[in-house]
Amino acid sequence: MSPLPVWAGGLGALALCFLFLPLAFMLGRVNWATLGATLATPEAVSALGLSLRTCAVALGVDLLLGVPAALVLSRSWRGVHAARILVALPLSLPPVVAGIALLAAFGRRSTLGALLGGAGLDIAFTTSAVVIAQVFVSLPFLIVTLESALRAREQGLDEMASSLGASPSRVFWQITAPTVLPGLGRGTALALARCLGEFGATLTFAGSMQGVTRTMPLQIYLARESDADLALALGVVLLGVAAAVVALTETPWGRLSSLLRVTRRGPASAPAAPSAAPSAPAGEEGVAVRVAGTVAARGWDVGAELRPGLVTAVVGHNGAGKSTLAQVIAGTLRVDSGTVSIGERVVDDAATFVPARRRGVAMVSQAPRIFTHMSVLSNVVFPLRVRGVGRAQARAAALEQLRAVGIADLAFKRASDLSGGQAARVAIARALVFRPEVLILDEPTAALDVEATAQVSAILRERLAGAGITTLLVSHDIAEVLSLASHMIVMGEGRIVEEGEPARVLASPASVFAARLAGLNIVSGAPVMRPGMVGVRVGDGVLWAADSVGPGNESARVALTFPPEAVALSREAAHASPRSVLPGVVAGIDVDGSLVSVRVALAEGVSVTSRVTASAWADLGLGVGDRLWASVKATQVRAIRIAARE
């Protein structure tokens, strides 16, 4: 921790003294010898009892109304900012103004008050009025604190729980509430403290009648002139209660709840469990997934099919529509038009929409979204329990899955204590334990280090082999795609631009993104046309392709792709036809065994890579900064018409 500036330490100490001294002097004036007798007077007992009863009722109303209100305000919807301002408004109102507002709404002369009076419900100047005043001034404290906690927590946990089959109510009680328990505790404590200290609104709206509306703050106000000892005694009691309540805001609720769970769970030993065979039988075909729909707001229009029981990889630049495809299949995004089907079941069309929790689709993303307030075993048990599987059977199946991914020894460890690779394994086990029809892997290794990536990829390859689970793999890692997928879809601008067997697509890419994945050189620009050829200007020269971009040659841009092995290097210009010969400078050298990758800077910021043997590079006798000539046979260059974003 860095040291504080001297001025900050001094002013901070002054602020603490300013807050402490009045309370200390008040405590010094209390007659401690007669405190008990003073508090036993009828006035004190009546005020204290009334305050405790009304505060308990008001706090119950705060929780009943405040928790749902905080949930609503934590979501994004039209007008939510205005609603947040409205909720926070009572915090800035003087208490007496709050009382006047309540009197205007519920007073006997108001329209609403007259209607209630006609029904035999008089509110103003009753004990009910005390409760209403306390709720009005304390409810915003609970809502604002809890809503902030809801928005600050890790995003996507509720959606993950829903995709695992949990109903909205179960998601709230088992996922949402435990993860915001500290915020709920702080909000409740602050609301209770505000109820105990409420004075102005109560006096204005409820009056001051002993045993009916005279709470402790009102009794202290009345006694300050006639009975100073009683006022000080009640002040000390209120100070002590308020201190205890406010201290609750510093309670480590998360650790406390975890400790209670550990105590109830007992020793952290993993019992031997019978094999539950949670994965689908080897050789099972799985179900086909068909998507033919549009999402107008994202400019997305896709017709795709995931082959039954196989892994289909989808790749593309950021914003190409990969995640939209995953969301449409998972059920977190509805198509504007078209049809989505899983097997023979239509899950999304103009007349039908099956929510995520009922689709039998599991998802593993780069953020594992494990439930950190649970143990590892409870995370994997969760999707089985929400489907009504018995506790013992669910634990057995979960332990079997944890063994399959190699972390059975972590079954009773807190999920918040896991490393990134361990959390990814838990996410895989949780996704596979309920035998989903469809598995979505959304860049599952993107956030992992090299070692963890290799381990998780190996586990996925082993678990998916012959499992009969139709899988969609969203990835930027070509090694991962080649290792796991049997079919690849390349997306761009919300459309499918090419698809096929991964090795074949990468051997002869028809899109710039696939060319980048394949490690090809890409040179793009305005096309230069010649019969049977198309080129791109590079400085004073032209890079040619013995190819044509086909219909639409008037396109504003074209990309020429060619492998590093197609680039020949020489000290002198080697003129041959058809061949492009361009001057350049050696910008970088990378030696990998017997091969050397040479980065050559051409004109106008264009650079290409040449891959030559170490002996050939030695014969050239060149180094970084030396000039040379790069030549590329036109027959080895492929032309691709591209959109502006590519």
C-alpha positions in Angstrom: 0.0 0.0 0.0 1.5 3.4 -1.0 1.9 6.0 1.7 -0.7 8.8 2.1 0.2 12.4 1.4 0.7 14.3 4.7 -2.2 16.7 4.0 -4.6 13.7 3.3 -3.6 12.1 6.6 -4.1 15.3 8.5 -7.4 16.3 7.0 -8.7 12.7 7.3 -7.8 12.6 11.0 -9.6 16.0 11.4 -12.7 14.6 9.8 -12.8 11.5 12.1 -12.3 13.7 15.1 -15.2 16.0 14.0 -17.5 12.9 13.7 -16.3 11.3 17.0 -16.2 14.3 19.4 -19.9 15.2 19.6 -20.8 11.5 20.3 -18.0 11.3 22.9 -19.2 14.4 24.7 -22.8 13.1 24.6 -21.7 9.9 26.3 -19.8 11.9 28.9 -23.0 13.7 30.0 -25.0 10.5 30.5 -25.8 9.7 34.2 -24.8 6.1 34.0 -25.8 5.4 37.6 -29.5 6.1 36.9 -29.6 4.9 33.3 -31.5 1.7 34.0 -34.2 3.5 36.0 -34.5 6.2 33.4 -35.0 3.7 30.6 -37.7 1.9 32.7 -40.0 4.9 32.7 -43.3 4.4 30.8 -42.4 7.0 28.2 -39.1 5.3 27.4 -40.5 1.8 27.3 -43.4 2.9 25.1 -41.1 4.8 22.6 -38.6 2.0 22.4 -41.2 -0.7 21.9 -43.0 1.3 19.2 -39.8 2.0 17.4 -38.7 -1.6 17.4 -42.2 -2.8 16.2 -42.6 -0.3 13.4 -39.0 -0.7 12.3 -39.4 -4.4 12.0 -42.5 -4.1 9.9 -41.0 -1.3 7.8 -37.9 -3.4 7.1 -40.1 -6.4 6.1 -41.9 -4.1 3.6 -38.5 -2.8 2.4 -37.3 -6.3 1.6 -40.6 -7.3 0.0 -40.7 -4.3 -2.3 -37.0 -3.3 -2.5 -35.5 -6.6 -3.7 -37.8 -6.9 -6.8 -37.3 -3.1 -7.5 -33.5 -3.5 -7.4 -33.8 -6.4 -9.8 -35.9 -4.4 -12.2 -33.5 -1.4 -12.1 -30.4 -3.5 -12.6 -31.7 -4.4 -16.1 -31.4 -2.3 -19.2 -34.8 -1.0 -20.5 -36.2 2.2 -21.9 -36.7 4.7 -19.1 -34.5 2.9 -16.5 -32.4 6.0 -15.9 -35.4 8.1 -15.1 -36.6 5.3 -12.7 -33.3 5.3 -10.9 -33.5 9.1 -10.4 -37.0 8.7 -9.0 -35.9 6.0 -6.6 -33.0 8.2 -5.3 -35.1 11.3 -5.0 -36.4 10.7 -1.4 -32.7 10.5 -0.3 -32.3 14.2 -1.1 -35.6 15.5 0.3 -35.7 17.1 3.7 -37.6 14.8 6.0 -40.3 17.3 6.6 -40.9 17.6 2.9 -41.2 13.8 2.7 -43.9 14.1 5.4 -45.8 16.8 3.6 -45.7 14.6 0.4 -47.1 11.6 2.3 -49.7 13.8 3.9 -50.7 15.1 0.5 -51.1 11.5 -0.8 -52.6 9.7 2.2 -54.0 12.5 4.3 -57.7 12.7 5.1 -58.2 15.6 2.8 -56.4 14.0 -0.2 -58.3 12.1 -2.9 -56.6 8.8 -2.1 -57.0 9.4 1.7 -60.7 10.1 1.2 -61.2 6.9 -0.7 -59.3 4.9 1.9 -61.3 6.7 4.7 -64.5 5.7 3.0 -63.3 2.1 3.1 -62.6 2.5 6.8 -58.8 2.8 6.5 -57.6 6.0 8.1 -53.8 6.2 7.7 -52.6 9.7 8.7 -51.8 10.1 12.4 -51.8 6.3 13.1 -49.2 3.7 13.7 -49.6 2.7 10.1 -48.5 6.2 9.2 -45.3 5.7 11.1 -44.5 2.5 9.2 -45.3 4.2 5.8 -43.0 7.2 6.7 -40.2 4.8 7.6 -40.6 2.8 4.4 -40.7 6.0 2.3 -37.4 7.3 3.6 -35.6 3.9 4.0 -36.6 2.0 0.9 -34.3 3.9 -1.4 -31.3 2.9 0.7 -32.0 -0.7 0.2 -32.9 -0.4 -3.5 -29.8 1.8 -4.5 -27.4 -0.4 -2.5 -28.7 -3.7 -3.9 -29.1 -2.4 -7.4 -25.4 -1.3 -7.4 -24.4 -4.8 -6.2 -26.4 -6.4 -8.9 -24.8 -4.4 -11.6 -21.3 -4.8 -10.2 -21.3 -8.6 -10.0 -19.9 -10.8 -12.7 -22.1 -10.7 -15.7 -23.7 -13.7 -17.4 -24.2 -15.9 -14.3 -28.0 -15.7 -14.5 -27.9 -16.4 -18.2 -25.6 -19.4 -17.7 -27.9 -20.8 -15.0 -30.9 -20.4 -17.2 -29.1 -22.2 -20.1 -28.4 -25.1 -17.7 -32.2 -25.5 -17.2 -33.0 -23.4 -14.1 -36.3 -21.6 -13.9 -36.2 -17.8 -13.2 -37.2 -18.3 -9.6 -34.5 -20.9 -9.1 -31.9 -18.6 -10.7 -32.8 -15.9 -8.3 -32.7 -18.0 -5.1 -29.7 -20.1 -6.0 -27.6 -17.8 -8.1 -28.6 -14.1 -7.9 -29.3 -13.8 -4.2 -26.2 -15.6 -2.9 -23.9 -13.6 -5.2 -25.3 -10.2 -4.0 -25.6 -11.2 -0.3 -23.0 -8.6 0.8 -24.9 -5.9 -1.0 -28.2 -7.1 0.4 -26.8 -7.1 3.9 -25.4 -3.6 3.6 -28.7 -2.3 2.1 -30.8 -3.9 4.8 -28.6 -2.5 7.6 -28.7 1.0 6.1 -32.5 0.8 5.6 -32.9 -0.3 9.2 -30.7 2.5 10.5 -32.7 5.0 8.6 -35.9 3.6 10.0 -34.6 3.9 13.6 -33.5 7.5 13.0 -36.6 8.8 11.1 -38.0 11.9 12.7 -39.3 14.7 10.4 -41.5 12.7 8.1 -43.0 10.8 11.0 -43.8 14.0 13.0 -45.4 15.7 9.9 -47.4 12.7 8.7 -48.1 10.7 11.9 -47.9 13.3 14.7 -46.6 12.6 18.2 -49.0 10.5 20.3 -47.6 8.4 23.0 -48.0 4.7 22.4 -49.4 5.3 18.9 -46.9 7.4 16.8 -44.2 8.6 19.3 -41.1 6.8 18.3 -37.7 7.1 20.1 -36.5 10.1 17.9 -39.8 12.0 18.7 -39.5 11.1 22.4 -36.0 12.4 22.5 -37.0 15.6 20.8 -39.8 16.2 23.3 -37.7 15.3 26.3 -34.7 17.5 25.5 -36.2 20.5 27.3 -38.2 18.9 30.2 -36.2 15.8 31.0 -32.6 16.0 29.8 -31.6 12.7 31.5 -34.3 10.8 29.6 -33.3 12.4 26.3 -29.7 11.4 26.9 -30.6 7.9 28.0 -32.8 7.3 24.9 -30.1 8.9 22.8 -27.5 6.4 24.1 -29.8 3.5 23.4 -30.5 4.7 19.9 -26.8 5.3 19.3 -26.0 1.8 20.5 -28.6 0.2 18.3 -27.6 2.3 15.3 -23.9 1.4 15.8 -24.8 -2.3 15.9 -26.9 -2.0 12.7 -24.3 0.0 10.8 -21.6 -2.5 11.9 -23.6 -5.0 9.9 -22.5 -3.1 6.7 -18.9 -4.3 7.4 -19.8 -7.9 8.0 -18.1 -10.2 5.5 -21.3 -11.8 4.3 -19.7 -13.7 1.5 -17.2 -15.4 3.8 -19.8 -16.0 6.4 -22.2 -17.8 4.0 -19.3 -19.9 2.6 -18.3 -20.9 6.2 -21.9 -21.9 6.9 -22.0 -24.0 3.7 -18.7 -25.7 4.7 -20.1 -26.4 8.2 -23.3 -28.0 6.8 -21.4 -29.9 4.2 -19.0 -31.6 6.6 -15.5 -33.0 5.8 -14.2 -32.3 2.3 -13.7 -35.8 1.1 -14.9 -37.2 -2.1 -16.8 -40.5 -1.6 -16.4 -43.2 -4.1 -19.3 -43.1 -6.5 -20.7 -45.6 -8.9 -20.1 -45.0 -12.5 -23.0 -42.8 -13.8 -21.9 -42.8 -17.4 -22.9 -39.2 -18.0 -21.8 -39.0 -21.6 -23.8 -40.2 -24.5 -23.0 -43.7 -25.8 -20.2 -43.9 -28.3 -21.4 -43.8 -31.8 -24.7 -42.0 -31.1 -25.5 -39.8 -34.1 -26.8 -36.8 -32.2 -29.2 -34.2 -33.6 -28.9 -31.8 -36.5 -29.3 -28.0 -35.8 -30.7 -25.9 -38.6 -30.7 -22.1 -38.7 -32.3 -20.0 -41.4 -33.1 -16.6 -40.1 -32.3 -12.9 -39.8 -31.6 -10.4 -37.0 -32.2 -7.1 -38.6 -30.6 -4.9 -35.9 -27.3 -6.7 -36.5 -27.5 -7.0 -40.2 -27.4 -10.8 -39.8 -28.9 -13.2 -42.3 -27.6 -16.8 -42.0 -28.6 -20.2 -43.3 -26.5 -22.9 -41.6 -26.6 -26.5 -40.5 -24.7 -28.2 -37.7 -24.1 -31.8 -38.6 -25.5 -34.4 -36.1 -23.0 -35.5 -33.5 -20.0 -33.6 -35.0 -18.1 -30.4 -34.2 -18.7 -27.5 -36.5 -16.3 -24.5 -36.1 -17.4 -21.0 -36.9 -14.7 -18.4 -37.5 -14.6 -14.8 -38.7 -13.4 -11.3 -37.7 -14.9 -9.5 -34.7 -18.5 -8.5 -35.6 -18.8 -11.1 -38.3 -21.9 -12.7 -36.6 -20.3 -15.7 -34.8 -21.7 -14.8 -31.4 -25.1 -14.0 -32.9 -25.2 -17.5 -34.3 -24.3 -19.0 -30.9 -27.0 -16.8 -29.2 -29.7 -17.8 -31.7 -29.0 -21.5 -31.2 -28.7 -21.1 -27.4 -32.0 -19.2 -27.1 -30.7 -16.0 -25.7 -31.5 -14.1 -28.9 -34.6 -14.5 -31.1 -34.5 -14.2 -34.9 -36.7 -11.6 -36.5 -37.7 -13.9 -39.2 -37.0 -17.5 -40.2 -36.7 -20.8 -38.3 -34.3 -22.4 -35.9 -34.7 -26.1 -35.2 -32.9 -28.7 -33.0 -33.5 -32.1 -34.3 -37.2 -32.4 -35.3 -38.2 -29.7 -32.8 -38.7 -26.1 -34.0 -37.4 -23.8 -31.2 -37.8 -20.4 -32.9 -40.1 -19.2 -35.6 -42.9 -16.7 -36.0 -45.2 -18.7 -33.7 -42.8 -20.5 -31.4 -40.0 -19.6 -29.1 -38.5 -22.1 -26.7 -36.5 -20.4 -23.9 -32.9 -21.3 -23.3 -33.6 -23.4 -20.2 -35.8 -25.8 -22.3 -33.6 -26.3 -25.3 -31.1 -28.8 -24.0 -28.2 -26.6 -25.1 -25.1 -26.2 -22.9 -22.5 -23.5 -23.3 -18.9 -23.1 -22.4 -17.3 -19.7 -23.0 -14.0 -18.1 -22.5 -15.4 -16.7 -19.2 -16.3 -20.0 -17.5 -19.0 -18.3 -15.5 -18.8 -20.9 -12.7 -20.8 -20.1 -9.6 -18.1 -18.9 -7.2 -20.4 -19.0 -4.1 -20.7 -22.8 -4.6 -18.2 -25.7 -4.4 -16.9 -27.3 -7.5 -19.2 -30.3 -6.9 -22.2 -28.1 -6.4 -21.5 -26.4 -9.7 -21.6 -29.7 -11.6 -24.5 -31.0 -9.7 -26.6 -27.8 -10.5 -28.0 -28.7 -14.0 -29.0 -32.2 -12.7 -30.8 -30.9 -9.7 -32.8 -28.4 -11.7 -34.0 -31.3 -13.8 -35.2 -33.2 -10.7 -32.4 -35.7 -10.5 -32.1 -37.1 -6.9 -29.3 -35.7 -4.8 -27.3 -38.9 -4.5 -27.6 -39.7 -8.2 -26.6 -36.2 -9.2 -23.6 -36.2 -6.9 -22.5 -39.5 -8.4 -22.8 -38.3 -12.0 -21.0 -35.0 -11.1 -18.1 -36.8 -9.5 -17.8 -39.1 -12.6 -17.6 -36.0 -14.8 -15.0 -34.4 -12.6 -12.9 -37.6 -12.8 -13.3 -37.5 -16.6 -11.8 -34.0 -16.7 -9.1 -34.8 -14.1 -10.2 -32.7 -11.1 -12.1 -35.0 -8.9 -9.7 -34.1 -6.0 -11.1 -30.5 -6.2 -14.8 -31.6 -5.8 -15.2 -29.8 -2.4 -13.0 -26.8 -3.1 -14.6 -23.4 -3.3 -15.1 -22.5 -7.0 -13.7 -19.0 -6.3 -10.3 -20.5 -5.4 -9.7 -22.2 -8.8 -7.2 -21.3 -11.4 -8.3 -20.4 -14.9 -7.6 -23.8 -16.3 -9.4 -25.5 -13.4 -12.4 -23.3 -13.8 -12.5 -24.2 -17.5 -12.5 -27.9 -16.7 -15.4 -27.3 -14.2 -17.4 -25.5 -16.9 -16.8 -28.5 -19.3 -17.9 -31.0 -16.7 -21.0 -28.9 -15.8 -22.0 -28.6 -19.5 -21.7 -32.3 -20.3 -23.1 -33.8 -17.1 -26.8 -33.5 -18.2 -26.1 -34.9 -21.7 -27.0 -31.9 -23.8 -28.3 -32.3 -27.3 -26.2 -29.3 -28.4 -22.9 -28.0 -27.0 -21.7 -24.4 -27.7 -18.0 -23.8 -27.2 -17.5 -20.0 -27.4 -13.7 -19.5 -27.5 -13.3 -21.9 -24.5 -9.5 -21.4 -24.3 -9.1 -17.8 -25.3 -8.5 -16.6 -21.7 -6.1 -19.4 -20.8 -2.3 -19.6 -20.9 -0.5 -21.9 -23.3 -0.3 -24.9 -20.9 -3.9 -24.7 -19.7 -5.0 -24.2 -23.4 -3.3 -27.5 -24.3 -4.8 -29.3 -21.4 -8.4 -28.1 -22.0 -8.2 -28.7 -25.7 -7.1 -32.3 -25.0 -9.9 -32.8 -22.6 -12.5 -31.4 -25.1 -11.1 -33.7 -27.9 -11.3 -36.7 -25.6 -14.8 -35.9 -24.2 -16.3 -35.1 -27.6 -14.9 -38.1 -29.5 -17.8 -40.4 -30.2 -20.1 -38.6 -27.6 -22.8 -37.9 -30.2 -23.1 -34.3 -29.1 -23.7 -31.8 -31.9 -21.2 -29.0 -31.1 -20.7 -25.5 -32.3 -17.1 -24.2 -31.8 -16.6 -20.4 -32.0 -12.8 -19.9 -32.2 -10.0 -17.8 -33.5 -7.4 -20.5 -32.9 -6.7 -22.4 -36.1 -4.9 -25.2 -34.2 -8.1 -25.7 -32.0 -10.3 -25.7 -35.1 -8.1 -28.3 -36.8 -7.9 -30.4 -33.7 -11.6 -30.5 -32.8 -13.8 -29.6 -35.9 -14.8 -31.7 -38.8 -16.6 -28.8 -40.6 -15.8 -25.1 -40.7 -18.0 -22.1 -41.4 -16.4 -18.7 -42.2 -18.5 -15.7 -41.5 -18.3 -12.1 -42.6 -20.7 -9.1 -42.3 -23.4 -11.3 -40.8 -23.3 -13.8 -43.7 -21.6 -17.2 -44.4 -18.8 -16.5 -46.9 -17.5 -20.1 -47.2 -17.6 -23.4 -45.5 -16.3 -26.9 -45.8 -13.8 -29.3 -44.3 -11.2 -27.2 -42.3 -8.1 -28.4 -44.0 -9.6 -27.9 -47.5 -10.9 -24.4 -46.7 -7.5 -23.4 -45.4 -5.7 -24.9 -48.3 -7.7 -22.8 -50.8 -9.4 -20.0 -48.9 -12.1 -17.9 -50.6 -12.1 -15.2 -47.9 -9.5 -12.9 -46.4 -10.2 -14.1 -42.9 -9.6 -17.7 -43.9 -6.4 -16.7 -45.7 -5.2 -15.0 -42.5 -5.9 -18.2 -40.5 -4.0 -20.2 -43.1 -1.0 -17.9 -42.6 -1.1 -16.6 -46.2 0.3 -13.3 -47.4 -2.5 -10.8 -48.1 -2.1 -7.7 -50.3 -5.2 -5.6 -50.9 -6.2 -2.5 -52.8 -8.0 -1.2 -55.9 -7.9 -3.8 -58.7 -5.8 -3.4 -61.8 -7.2 -5.4 -64.7 -5.5 -7.2 -67.6 -7.0 -10.0 -69.7 -7.0 -13.1 -67.5 -5.3 -11.4 -64.7 -6.0 -9.0 -61.9 -3.5 -7.1 -59.8 -2.9 -4.6 -57.0 -0.4 -1.7 -57.3 2.5 -1.8 -54.9 4.5 1.4 -55.3 5.6 1.7 -59.0 5.0 -2.0 -59.6 2.0 -4.3 -59.7 1.4 -7.6 -57.9 -0.4 -9.9 -60.4 -2.6 -12.9 -60.0 -3.4 -15.3 -62.9 -7.0 -15.2 -61.8 -10.1 -13.2 -62.0 -12.5 -12.0 -59.3 -15.3 -13.0 -61.5 -18.6 -11.0 -61.8 -18.4 -7.7 -60.1 -14.9 -6.8 -61.2 -15.9 -3.2 -60.7 -15.6 -3.9 -56.9 -13.6 -1.2 -55.1 -11.2 -3.6 -53.5 -9.5 -6.9 -54.1 -7.2 -9.1 -52.0 -4.4 -11.1 -53.4 -3.4 -14.1 -51.3 -0.3 -16.4 -51.6 1.7 -18.6 -49.3 5.1 -17.5 -48.0 6.7 -20.3 -50.0 5.6 -18.6 -53.2 7.8 -15.6 -52.5 11.3 -16.0 -54.1 14.1 -13.6 -52.9 17.1 -12.4 -54.9 19.7 -9.7 -55.0 18.9 -8.8 -58.6 15.6 -8.3 -60.3 14.6 -11.7 -62.0 12.3 -10.9 -64.9 10.1 -13.7 -66.0 6.5 -13.9 -67.2 4.0 -14.2 -65.7 5.7 -13.1 -62.5 5.6 -10.0 -60.2 9.0 -8.6 -59.3 9.0 -5.9 -56.6 11.8 -4.2 -54.7 11.9 -4.4 -50.9 14.0 -4.2 -47.7 14.6 -7.0 -45.2 12.4 -6.0 -42.2 12.8 -9.0 -40.0 14.2 -12.6 -39.8 12.8 -15.6 -37.8 14.7 -18.9 -37.9 12.8 -22.1 -37.1 15.0 -25.1 -37.5 16.0 -25.5 -41.2 13.5 -22.8 -42.4 13.9 -19.0 -42.3 10.9 -16.7 -42.4 11.9 -13.3 -43.9 9.6 -10.3 -43.6 10.1 -8.0 -46.6 8.9 -4.4 -46.5 7.6 -3.4 -49.9 6.5 0.1 -51.0 3.6 2.0 -49.4 3.7 0.1 -46.1 3.0 -3.3 -47.7 4.9 -6.2 -46.3 5.0 -9.9 -47.2 6.7 -13.0 -45.7 8.9 -15.3 -47.6 9.8 -18.8 -46.2 13.1 -20.2 -47.5 15.6 -22.8 -46.4 18.4 -21.8 -44.1 21.0 -22.7 -46.8 19.3 -20.6 -49.4 19.2 -17.6 -47.0 22.8 -18.1 -46.2 23.7 -18.0 -49.9 22.0 -14.7 -50.3 24.1 -13.2 -47.5 21.6 -10.6 -46.5 20.6 -9.1 -43.2 18.0 -6.7 -41.7 17.9 -3.4 -43.6 19.4 -4.8 -46.8 17.7 -4.3 -50.1 16.5 -7.2 -52.3 13.9 -8.2 -54.8 10.8 -10.3 -54.1 9.2 -12.2 -57.0 5.9 -14.1 -56.9 4.6 -16.3 -59.7 1.1 -15.1 -60.8 -0.1 -18.6 -61.0 0.5 -19.0 -57.2 -1.6 -15.9 -56.3 -5.3 -16.1 -55.7 -7.6 -13.1 -56.0 -10.5 -12.6 -53.6 -13.1 -9.8 -53.9 -13.6 -8.3 -50.5 -16.0 -6.0 -48.6 -14.7 -2.8 -47.1 -14.5 -4.2 -43.5 -12.3 -7.2 -44.6 
